[in-house]
Amino acid sequence: MLKTLRDAFKIKALRQKILFTFAMLVVVRIGSQLPVPGINGDFFQSWFKSTTDGAFNFFDAITGGSFLNMSILALNITPYITSSIIMQLLTIAIPKLEDMQREGEDGRKKIASITRYVTIILALIQSTALAISFGRSGYLTEYNALNVICSITTLTAGSAFLMWIGERITENGIGNGISIVLVINIISRMPEDLATLFKRFVFNETVPFGTAALSACIIIAVIIAMVVLVILLNDGVRKIPVQYANKVQGRKMVGGHTSSLPLRINTAGVMPVIFASSLLQFPIIISSFVGYEGGGVWGEILKYMNSNNWCVIAQIKYSIGMLVYIALIIFFAYFYTSITFNPLMIADNMKKQGGFIPGIRPGKATSDYLNNLLDRIVFIGAIGLTIVAILPYVFSGLFQASISFGGTSLIIIVSVVLETMKQVESQMVVRNYKGFLEK
């Protein structure tokens, strides 16, 4: 691994890309510490720490603490992520966008341009809602039009700036710009969270030495097990053999070879967890911003949605909310796979190219076979996702081991790191160097 890094820095072009990416990430972390003008930071942090619903923990984690600091990058790349998801769904629903995507590179550039505009609109809406809410709650030094406009402009510009940095890393760095920015934000919070975790269960004076050692082993074992499970989910594929028949093109005989169709176990990636979490946390976040203090039927419903109440023995009934969360993850795993993977189109393309799955007739029979196989594969992937997603909530409820990052963050980190390693490896293999993924 270290030798590979040394070899990478020996290549001038690759060294420049790595250093450029590192410099951009330093800029991101500096921007995460610069406060928005007109925001009363002390009041805001007191409010954030006093909230017991936990709905903002993941949001603060993916913004790298920018939201807690209420910095100029407080919105971070969340508007861009939301915009990308919206465009991906609309591409399936709107034929014109679907045709645009099939145009190749030019079509993708048009969709990317539309995504940028949608990002700015979403950032403007979110920053306006935040600024007005903060003003009414007393988190602005003075609630007037100037401070509100300044906050809206700063937060929107910060989100647009991060989107620009992500695109520059993709073009001039090692690739995956937006994903790398997201990962560095999550990683920046992990040392503090792990330090808090070890201080509570390992380096606590009230904890006996034997118990502390056992706690340390359990914490490390759980983290390693979750990382391994995420890697297995990310890299696990079911390869379906595809045979191509011989055919004559001009004076040549082509075809007659065997290939494979890879079906990923975790076809939907991290999206089911994000959708499920967002659906449950959205009402809690809105209630917090409008100043709802609980009580009544709606207050009881919010307690079921609150992940801090799950797996707590004293109020075990609220763990029903976690069962709803699990059901949502499984549902969105099937839903997202259904809109991003079309077995009928694959079967038709395979038939046009003279390909077939051994033992399965081309056409509808192949489509039905892929559908049935995909149903089983998606279920396995959804169960794996569910385990990774709920383990932090289980430990938090049973042992009060609360951390801002969880299963979702680990899935994002591992997926992006593996993808980035593969990209660096491909560039090194071209130059006859052994890559990161050397066997």
Secondary structure, 3 states (H helix, E strand, C coil): CHHHHHHHHHCHHHHHHHHHHHHHHHHHHHHCCCECCCECHHHHHHHHHHCCCCCCHHHHHHCCCHHHHCECCCCCCHHHHHHHHHHHHHHHHCHHHHHHHCCCHHHHHHHHHHHHHHHHHHHHHHHHHHHHHHHHHCCECCCCHHHHHHHHHHHHHHHHHHHHHHHHHHHHCCCCHHHHHHHHHHHHHHHHHHHHHHHHHCCCCCCCHHHHHHHHHHHHHHHHHHHHHHHHHHHCEEEEEEEECCEEECCEEECCCEEEEEEECCCCCCHHHHHHHHHHHHHHHHHHHCCCCCCHHHHHHHHHHCHHHCCCHHHHHHHHHHHHHHHHHHHHHHHHHHHHCCHHHHHHHHHHCCEECCCCCCCHHHHHHHHHHHHHHHHHHHHHHHHHHHHHHHHHHHHCCCCCCCHHHHHHHHHHHHHHHHHHHHHHHHCCCCCCCCC
